[in-house]
Each structure stands twice: as structure tokens, then as C-alpha cells.
């Protein structure tokens, strides 16, 4: 569940919206590598993309199951 006290920054919001364009919340899954590739379209360097994914996971906007990522719900 999302922590309401940890809103998204602009970079995190842009990343989540980009992932949301391709993946249905909760039902669709994707690998971390696919997410990094998608975020490269926003000119995120791989290290930045990994960092943003980690923040989205820690804030509850993404979750991981068996190594795959899922979006919790719409941004």
C-alpha cells in the first residue's frame, strides 16, 4: 500500500506515467530490464532509471513478485 506521506517527485511521476502507458496496473508485469529500457525513452541513464525504480518500489507505487514489477494502480 502507498504511503500517503511520500508523494512523487517530478522524475518519479514521469517514470510512473511512462510505465503506466504500457502496462495495466496490478495485472500486467514487466522485468526491471524492460522498465529501464522504457525509461531510456525519457532520456534516463540506466543508473538513474534503477534509482527511480527503487524509489517507486520503496514508496509503494510499484511492487515486485517473483522478480517481476507491477504498478499498484494509476498514477
N, C-alpha and C positions, 0 to 999 in steps of 0.2 A: 504494500500500500504506500502511496505517496506521502511524503512528509510535507504538509502544507507550509511549514516554516522554511523550506528550501526551494524557493522559486528558481526558474531557469534564467540564466544569463542569455544574452543575445546569441552567442555562439552555440550554446546548448539548444536553444529554441530552434535555430536554423537547422541544426543537425537532426533534431527530432522531427521537424516538419519534412525534411528531405527523406528520412526513413519512412515516415508516415505516407508519403506519396506512393511508395512501392509496396508497403506491407500493411495488411489488415491487422489492427490491434488485437492482441490476445491469440488469434487463430493462426496467423502466419508466423513462421520462424525464419531466421536467417543467421548465417555464420558471422562471426566477428570480421573475417576477411571480406565478406561481401559488404558489410557495413562500412568498412574502411574505404573500399573502392567507391561506394556511393558517396561518401563524404569527400572523396577526392574531387568529385564534380563541383564541390563548393570551394575548391582550392585549399582544402585542409591537407596539411602534410600528414603522413602516416602517424607520426608521434603525437600530433595534435588530435587526430581522429581517435586514437586509442585513449587519450586522456579524456576527451569529451565523452566517449562511450563509458568509461569508468565512472565519470560524474553522473551520467544519466542512470547508470545502474545503482550507484550509491544513493541517489535521490529518489529512486523508485519509479522512474519513468520508463525504464527498461528492466526486464528480468531475464535470467538465464535458466534454461532447463536442458540438461544433458549437453552442455556446450553450445547450444543454440540460443540466440537472443529473441525476445518477444517485446513488443510495445505494450505497455499496460492498458492504455486507451488513447483516445485522440488528444493531440496537443492543445 
